[in-house]
Amino acid sequence: MEILMNLLIYSVAVYATAQVLPGVTLNSFSTAIVVTIILGLVNTFIKPIFLLLTLPVSIITLGLFTFVINALMVIIVDMLITGFEVRDFWWALAFSLVLSLVTSVLFSLTKA
């Protein structure tokens, strides 16, 4: 049950973030659910490889390069899903930052 609740919270966050940012287009809430699932899979399986390969750059930039990796993960999801479109790299970066903020707020509201 907790997995479904987390999926719902993340999906609402993806949907809300896409509504706020003009450079991100999302067709429907069901597409937000698919984006959430695919983003979770990409972050689980592909992101660790990117983090390992870019470890020297991440150390030099004191971890700020992780934001670039997060934006790349959003771009990968954009390429995989037809109803989800991110205009360019900067909108992907903004999407990942706003999504982190929105999920933090939503989880703090549900855990209280």
Secondary structure, 3 states (H helix, E strand, C coil): CHHHHHHHHHHHHHHHHHHHCCCEEECCHHHHHHHHHHHHHHHHHCHHHHHHHCHHHHHHCCCCHHHHHHHHHHHHHHHHCCCEEECCHHHHHHHHHHHHHHHHHHHHHHHC
